[in-house]
């Protein structure tokens, strides 16, 4: 009997042969690996060199880069005067609508009312006159017996017309003269020692104020007569006084009356308006 093993089998021998051949091919490949690696490196370097060769700028391109434009300032003037120095004609430039566009600090409040009246000092009011100021004790003696002076409008407001009586139509159209005189008449103030009928004509005047306008002096005199009943029998005299740099003033004076009557009139006026009256000598 002949001894046989797996190597003696033809099929088994074929498998073994294939394994040996595979190992032999692998050995040859590993032996040639440095050649493949070297060839791959050479090919890579060649490709990179070709890319650099074709992308590197030529001499003409280098000259274009070297000849870059230089920006310089204009040699001419920066500003040129216009042919028409007056500029463009803009209409409606003087319109008051643009006043509201000013700065906040320039806004002003328009005052539509006249300024408040300021009293003048007595030295300025009666400057240039030969006047005599009544002593304080004389004022106290006169004002002690003087009662409050009722206003003229109080008498008119308190007046009650008499009851009307039936009368024919023809006669009722005309008002009776007695009633008309009663309403229009202004009685002098009660309680004063000086009545209108007792005023004696003299040479003295009472000065009540001083203004800078003659028309204003006449209007102010009417107001004073309405406020002070003792001035009703007096006649207005407007005296012009030139005070130099201070200007021209018009003094409101009433009279002429006797000196004693002038003093009593001033006391009555000063009881309502202290310092508002002065006796003026002729």
FIKE-185017 format. One record per residue (C-alpha): residue number from 1; residue in three letters; chain; y, x, z. Coordinates in Angstrom, 1 decimal. Layout:
(NUM, 'ALA', 'A', (Y, X, Z)) ...
This chain:
(1, 'UNK', 'A', (0.0, 0.0, 0.0)) (2, 'UNK', 'A', (3.4, 1.4, -1.0)) (3, 'UNK', 'A', (6.3, 1.3, 1.5)) (4, 'UNK', 'A', (9.4, -0.4, 0.1)) (5, 'UNK', 'A', (12.8, -1.2, 1.6)) (6, 'UNK', 'A', (15.8, -3.1, 0.6)) (7, 'UNK', 'A', (17.0, -0.2, -1.6)) (8, 'UNK', 'A', (14.0, -0.5, -3.7)) (9, 'UNK', 'A', (15.0, -4.1, -4.7)) (10, 'UNK', 'A', (16.8, -4.0, -8.1)) (11, 'UNK', 'A', (19.2, -6.7, -7.1)) (12, 'UNK', 'A', (19.9, -5.0, -3.8)) (13, 'UNK', 'A', (20.4, -1.8, -5.6)) (14, 'UNK', 'A', (23.0, -3.5, -7.9)) (15, 'UNK', 'A', (25.0, -4.7, -4.9)) (16, 'UNK', 'A', (25.1, -1.2, -3.4)) (17, 'UNK', 'A', (26.1, 0.2, -6.7)) (18, 'UNK', 'A', (29.1, -2.2, -6.9)) (19, 'UNK', 'A', (30.2, -1.2, -3.4)) (20, 'UNK', 'A', (30.1, 2.5, -4.3)) (21, 'UNK', 'A', (32.0, 1.9, -7.5)) (22, 'UNK', 'A', (34.7, -0.1, -5.6)) (23, 'UNK', 'A', (35.1, 2.6, -3.1)) (24, 'UNK', 'A', (35.3, 5.2, -5.8)) (25, 'UNK', 'A', (38.1, 3.2, -7.6)) (26, 'UNK', 'A', (40.0, 2.9, -4.4)) (27, 'UNK', 'A', (39.7, 6.6, -3.9)) (28, 'UNK', 'A', (41.1, 7.3, -7.3)) (29, 'UNK', 'A', (44.0, 4.8, -6.7)) (30, 'UNK', 'A', (44.9, 6.4, -3.4)) (31, 'UNK', 'A', (44.8, 9.8, -5.1)) (32, 'UNK', 'A', (47.3, 8.6, -7.7)) (33, 'UNK', 'A', (49.7, 6.8, -5.2)) (34, 'UNK', 'A', (52.3, 9.6, -5.0)) (35, 'UNK', 'A', (52.6, 9.5, -8.8)) (36, 'UNK', 'A', (53.3, 5.8, -8.8)) (37, 'UNK', 'A', (55.9, 6.2, -6.0)) (38, 'UNK', 'A', (57.6, 9.0, -7.7)) (39, 'UNK', 'A', (57.8, 7.1, -11.0)) (40, 'UNK', 'A', (59.2, 4.0, -9.2)) (41, 'UNK', 'A', (62.0, 6.2, -7.6)) (42, 'UNK', 'A', (62.8, 7.8, -10.9)) (43, 'UNK', 'A', (63.0, 4.4, -12.6)) (44, 'UNK', 'A', (65.3, 3.0, -9.8)) (45, 'UNK', 'A', (67.7, 6.0, -10.1)) (46, 'UNK', 'A', (67.8, 5.6, -13.9)) (47, 'UNK', 'A', (68.7, 2.0, -13.6)) (48, 'UNK', 'A', (71.5, 2.7, -11.1)) (49, 'UNK', 'A', (72.8, 5.5, -13.3)) (50, 'UNK', 'A', (72.9, 3.2, -16.3)) (51, 'UNK', 'A', (74.8, 0.6, -14.3)) (52, 'UNK', 'A', (77.4, 3.1, -13.1)) (53, 'UNK', 'A', (77.7, 4.6, -16.5)) (54, 'UNK', 'A', (78.5, 1.2, -18.1)) (55, 'UNK', 'A', (80.7, -0.1, -15.3)) (56, 'UNK', 'A', (82.8, 3.1, -14.7)) (57, 'UNK', 'A', (86.3, 2.6, -16.3)) (58, 'UNK', 'A', (87.0, 4.6, -19.5)) (59, 'UNK', 'A', (90.0, 6.8, -20.1)) (60, 'UNK', 'A', (92.1, 4.0, -21.7)) (61, 'UNK', 'A', (91.5, 1.7, -18.7)) (62, 'UNK', 'A', (92.5, 4.5, -16.4)) (63, 'UNK', 'A', (95.7, 5.0, -18.3)) (64, 'UNK', 'A', (96.5, 1.3, -18.0)) (65, 'UNK', 'A', (96.0, 1.4, -14.3)) (66, 'UNK', 'A', (98.2, 4.5, -14.0)) (67, 'UNK', 'A', (101.0, 2.7, -16.0)) (68, 'UNK', 'A', (101.5, -0.1, -13.5)) (69, 'UNK', 'A', (105.0, -1.9, -13.8)) (70, 'UNK', 'A', (107.7, -0.8, -11.3)) (71, 'UNK', 'A', (109.9, -3.6, -10.0)) (72, 'UNK', 'A', (113.5, -2.7, -9.7)) (73, 'UNK', 'A', (116.6, -4.6, -8.5)) (74, 'UNK', 'A', (118.9, -6.1, -11.0)) (75, 'UNK', 'A', (121.8, -3.8, -11.8)) (76, 'UNK', 'A', (124.2, -6.8, -12.3)) (77, 'UNK', 'A', (126.3, -8.5, -9.5)) (78, 'UNK', 'A', (124.4, -10.7, -7.0)) (79, 'UNK', 'A', (127.0, -13.5, -7.1)) (80, 'UNK', 'A', (129.2, -14.5, -10.0)) (81, 'UNK', 'A', (132.4, -16.6, -9.5)) (82, 'UNK', 'A', (132.1, -20.0, -11.3)) (83, 'UNK', 'A', (134.2, -20.7, -14.3)) (84, 'UNK', 'A', (135.8, -23.7, -12.5)) (85, 'UNK', 'A', (136.8, -22.5, -9.0)) (86, 'UNK', 'A', (137.6, -26.1, -8.0)) (87, 'UNK', 'A', (133.9, -27.1, -8.2)) (88, 'UNK', 'A', (132.5, -30.4, -9.2)) (89, 'UNK', 'A', (134.7, -33.5, -8.8)) (90, 'UNK', 'A', (133.0, -35.6, -6.1)) (91, 'UNK', 'A', (134.5, -39.2, -5.9)) (92, 'UNK', 'A', (135.2, -41.0, -2.6)) (93, 'UNK', 'A', (135.5, -37.9, -0.5)) (94, 'UNK', 'A', (138.4, -39.3, 1.5)) (95, 'UNK', 'A', (136.5, -42.4, 2.6)) (96, 'UNK', 'A', (136.6, -43.1, 6.3)) (97, 'UNK', 'A', (132.9, -43.8, 6.2)) (98, 'UNK', 'A', (132.3, -40.0, 6.5)) (99, 'UNK', 'A', (134.3, -39.9, 9.8)) (100, 'UNK', 'A', (131.2, -41.1, 11.7)) (101, 'UNK', 'A', (129.2, -38.1, 10.5)) (102, 'UNK', 'A', (131.2, -35.6, 12.5)) (103, 'UNK', 'A', (130.0, -33.6, 15.5)) (104, 'UNK', 'A', (129.5, -35.5, 18.7)) (105, 'UNK', 'A', (132.2, -33.5, 20.4)) (106, 'UNK', 'A', (134.8, -34.7, 17.9)) (107, 'UNK', 'A', (134.4, -38.4, 18.4)) (108, 'UNK', 'A', (137.3, -40.1, 20.0)) (109, 'UNK', 'A', (137.6, -43.6, 21.4)) (110, 'UNK', 'A', (140.3, -45.6, 19.7)) (111, 'UNK', 'A', (142.6, -47.2, 22.3)) (112, 'UNK', 'A', (143.9, -50.5, 21.0)) (113, 'UNK', 'A', (145.7, -51.4, 24.2)) (114, 'UNK', 'A', (149.1, -50.0, 25.3)) (115, 'UNK', 'A', (149.2, -47.4, 28.0)) (116, 'UNK', 'A', (149.6, -48.5, 31.6)) (117, 'UNK', 'A', (153.2, -48.6, 32.8)) (118, 'UNK', 'A', (154.1, -45.8, 35.2)) (119, 'UNK', 'A', (157.0, -46.2, 37.6)) (120, 'UNK', 'A', (159.8, -43.8, 37.3)) (121, 'UNK', 'A', (161.1, -41.9, 40.3)) (122, 'UNK', 'A', (164.3, -43.3, 41.8)) (123, 'UNK', 'A', (166.1, -40.0, 41.2)) (124, 'UNK', 'A', (165.4, -40.2, 37.4)) (125, 'UNK', 'A', (166.0, -44.0, 37.3)) (126, 'UNK', 'A', (169.5, -43.8, 38.8)) (127, 'UNK', 'A', (170.5, -40.3, 37.6)) (128, 'UNK', 'A', (174.2, -39.9, 36.6)) (129, 'UNK', 'A', (175.4, -43.0, 38.5)) (130, 'UNK', 'A', (177.8, -43.2, 41.5)) (131, 'UNK', 'A', (175.5, -45.3, 43.6)) (132, 'UNK', 'A', (175.2, -46.0, 47.3)) (133, 'UNK', 'A', (171.9, -46.5, 48.9)) (134, 'UNK', 'A', (171.9, -49.1, 51.7)) (135, 'UNK', 'A', (170.8, -47.9, 55.1)) (136, 'UNK', 'A', (167.5, -48.9, 56.5)) (137, 'UNK', 'A', (169.0, -50.8, 59.5)) (138, 'UNK', 'A', (171.0, -53.0, 57.2)) (139, 'UNK', 'A', (167.9, -53.9, 55.3)) (140, 'UNK', 'A', (166.1, -54.9, 58.5)) (141, 'UNK', 'A', (169.0, -57.1, 59.6)) (142, 'UNK', 'A', (169.2, -59.0, 56.3)) (143, 'UNK', 'A', (165.4, -59.3, 55.7)) (144, 'UNK', 'A', (164.9, -60.6, 59.2)) (145, 'UNK', 'A', (166.4, -64.0, 58.4)) (146, 'UNK', 'A', (165.0, -64.2, 54.8)) (147, 'UNK', 'A', (161.9, -66.3, 54.2)) (148, 'UNK', 'A', (159.5, -66.0, 51.4)) (149, 'UNK', 'A', (160.9, -66.9, 48.1)) (150, 'UNK', 'A', (158.9, -69.6, 46.2)) (151, 'UNK', 'A', (158.3, -68.9, 42.5)) (152, 'UNK', 'A', (159.9, -71.1, 39.9)) (153, 'UNK', 'A', (156.6, -72.1, 38.4)) (154, 'UNK', 'A', (155.4, -73.4, 41.8)) (155, 'UNK', 'A', (158.2, -76.0, 41.8)) (156, 'UNK', 'A', (157.4, -77.1, 38.3)) (157, 'UNK', 'A', (153.7, -77.3, 39.1)) (158, 'UNK', 'A', (154.3, -79.3, 42.2)) (159, 'UNK', 'A', (156.6, -81.7, 40.4)) (160, 'UNK', 'A', (155.2, -85.3, 40.2)) (161, 'UNK', 'A', (156.8, -87.5, 37.6)) (162, 'UNK', 'A', (157.8, -91.0, 38.8)) (163, 'UNK', 'A', (155.7, -94.0, 37.9)) (164, 'UNK', 'A', (156.6, -95.5, 34.6)) (165, 'UNK', 'A', (157.9, -99.0, 34.6)) (166, 'UNK', 'A', (157.3, -101.5, 31.9)) (167, 'UNK', 'A', (160.1, -101.6, 29.4)) (168, 'UNK', 'A', (160.7, -102.8, 25.9)) (169, 'UNK', 'A', (159.2, -100.7, 23.2)) (170, 'UNK', 'A', (162.5, -99.8, 21.6)) (171, 'UNK', 'A', (163.9, -98.4, 24.9)) (172, 'UNK', 'A', (160.7, -96.6, 25.9)) (173, 'UNK', 'A', (161.0, -94.2, 22.9)) (174, 'UNK', 'A', (164.1, -92.4, 24.4)) (175, 'UNK', 'A', (163.5, -90.4, 27.6)) (176, 'UNK', 'A', (166.0, -91.0, 30.3)) (177, 'UNK', 'A', (168.5, -88.1, 30.8)) (178, 'UNK', 'A', (168.0, -88.1, 34.5)) (179, 'UNK', 'A', (164.3, -87.2, 34.2)) (180, 'UNK', 'A', (164.9, -84.5, 31.6)) (181, 'UNK', 'A', (167.5, -82.7, 33.8)) (182, 'UNK', 'A', (165.2, -82.9, 36.8)) (183, 'UNK', 'A', (162.3, -81.1, 35.1)) (184, 'UNK', 'A', (164.4, -78.4, 33.4)) (185, 'UNK', 'A', (166.6, -77.6, 36.4)) (186, 'UNK', 'A', (165.6, -74.6, 38.5)) (187, 'UNK', 'A', (166.8, -74.8, 42.1)) (188, 'UNK', 'A', (167.6, -71.5, 43.9)) (189, 'UNK', 'A', (165.0, -70.2, 46.4)) (190, 'UNK', 'A', (165.1, -72.0, 49.7)) (191, 'UNK', 'A', (165.6, -70.1, 53.0)) (192, 'UNK', 'A', (167.9, -67.4, 51.5)) (193, 'UNK', 'A', (171.4, -66.9, 53.0)) (194, 'UNK', 'A', (172.7, -66.3, 49.4)) (195, 'UNK', 'A', (172.7, -69.4, 47.1)) (196, 'UNK', 'A', (173.5, -69.4, 43.5)) (197, 'UNK', 'A', (176.7, -71.4, 44.0)) (198, 'UNK', 'A', (177.8, -69.1, 46.8)) (199, 'UNK', 'A', (177.8, -65.9, 44.6)) (200, 'UNK', 'A', (181.3, -64.5, 44.4)) (201, 'UNK', 'A', (182.3, -62.7, 41.3)) (202, 'UNK', 'A', (183.1, -59.1, 42.0)) (203, 'UNK', 'A', (182.9, -55.6, 40.6)) (204, 'UNK', 'A', (179.4, -54.4, 41.8)) (205, 'UNK', 'A', (176.1, -54.6, 40.0)) (206, 'UNK', 'A', (172.5, -54.5, 41.1)) (207, 'UNK', 'A', (170.3, -52.1, 39.1)) (208, 'UNK', 'A', (166.6, -53.1, 38.8)) (209, 'UNK', 'A', (165.0, -50.8, 36.3)) (210, 'UNK', 'A', (165.5, -48.3, 33.5)) (211, 'UNK', 'A', (163.6, -48.3, 30.2)) (212, 'UNK', 'A', (163.8, -46.4, 26.9)) (213, 'UNK', 'A', (164.4, -49.4, 24.6)) (214, 'UNK', 'A', (167.3, -51.8, 24.6)) (215, 'UNK', 'A', (165.2, -54.7, 23.4)) (216, 'UNK', 'A', (162.6, -54.0, 26.1)) (217, 'UNK', 'A', (165.4, -54.1, 28.7)) (218, 'UNK', 'A', (166.4, -57.6, 27.7)) (219, 'UNK', 'A', (162.9, -58.9, 27.8)) (220, 'UNK', 'A', (162.3, -57.3, 31.2)) (221, 'UNK', 'A', (165.4, -59.0, 32.5)) (222, 'UNK', 'A', (164.0, -62.4, 31.7)) (223, 'UNK', 'A', (160.8, -61.6, 33.5)) (224, 'UNK', 'A', (162.8, -60.4, 36.6)) (225, 'UNK', 'A', (164.9, -63.6, 36.6)) (226, 'UNK', 'A', (161.7, -65.7, 36.6)) (227, 'UNK', 'A', (160.2, -63.6, 39.4)) (228, 'UNK', 'A', (163.3, -63.5, 41.6)) (229, 'UNK', 'A', (165.4, -66.6, 41.9)) (230, 'UNK', 'A', (168.4, -64.7, 43.4)) (231, 'UNK', 'A', (168.9, -63.2, 39.9)) (232, 'UNK', 'A', (169.4, -66.5, 38.2)) (233, 'UNK', 'A', (173.3, -66.6, 38.5)) (234, 'UNK', 'A', (173.7, -63.0, 37.4)) (235, 'UNK', 'A', (174.6, -61.8, 34.0)) (236, 'UNK', 'A', (172.7, -59.0, 32.3)) (237, 'UNK', 'A', (174.4, -55.7, 31.6)) (238, 'UNK', 'A', (172.4, -53.0, 29.7)) (239, 'UNK', 'A', (174.0, -49.5, 30.4)) (240, 'UNK', 'A', (173.0, -46.7, 28.1)) (241, 'UNK', 'A', (172.5, -43.3, 29.8)) (242, 'UNK', 'A', (171.8, -40.0, 28.0)) (243, 'UNK', 'A', (169.8, -37.7, 30.2)) (244, 'UNK', 'A', (169.6, -34.8, 27.8)) (245, 'UNK', 'A', (166.1, -33.4, 27.5)) (246, 'UNK', 'A', (164.7, -36.4, 29.3)) (247, 'UNK', 'A', (166.0, -38.7, 26.6)) (248, 'UNK', 'A', (168.1, -41.8, 26.5)) (249, 'UNK', 'A', (167.5, -44.6, 29.0)) (250, 'UNK', 'A', (168.8, -48.2, 29.2)) (251, 'UNK', 'A', (169.5, -49.4, 32.7)) (252, 'UNK', 'A', (168.9, -53.0, 33.6)) (253, 'UNK', 'A', (171.8, -54.3, 35.7)) (254, 'UNK', 'A', (172.9, -57.7, 36.9)) (255, 'UNK', 'A', (176.3, -58.9, 38.1)) (256, 'UNK', 'A', (179.2, -58.6, 38.5)) (257, 'UNK', 'A', (179.2, -59.7, 42.2)) (258, 'UNK', 'A', (180.9, -58.7, 45.4)) (259, 'UNK', 'A', (179.5, -55.7, 47.2)) (260, 'UNK', 'A', (178.1, -57.8, 50.1)) (261, 'UNK', 'A', (176.4, -60.2, 47.8)) (262, 'UNK', 'A', (174.9, -57.3, 45.8)) (263, 'UNK', 'A', (173.4, -55.9, 49.0)) (264, 'UNK', 'A', (171.9, -59.2, 49.9)) (265, 'UNK', 'A', (170.4, -59.6, 46.5)) (266, 'UNK', 'A', (168.9, -56.2, 46.6)) (267, 'UNK', 'A', (167.4, -57.0, 50.1)) (268, 'UNK', 'A', (165.8, -60.1, 48.7)) (269, 'UNK', 'A', (164.3, -58.3, 45.7)) (270, 'UNK', 'A', (163.0, -55.4, 47.8)) (271, 'UNK', 'A', (161.3, -57.8, 50.1)) (272, 'UNK', 'A', (158.9, -58.4, 47.2)) (273, 'UNK', 'A', (159.2, -55.1, 45.4)) (274, 'UNK', 'A', (160.2, -52.2, 47.7)) (275, 'UNK', 'A', (162.5, -49.7, 46.1)) (276, 'UNK', 'A', (163.1, -52.0, 43.1)) (277, 'UNK', 'A', (166.8, -52.6, 43.5)) (278, 'UNK', 'A', (169.9, -50.5, 43.9)) (279, 'UNK', 'A', (173.6, -51.4, 44.4)) (280, 'UNK', 'A', (175.8, -49.8, 41.7)) (281, 'UNK', 'A', (179.5, -49.2, 42.3)) (282, 'UNK', 'A', (182.0, -50.0, 39.5)) 
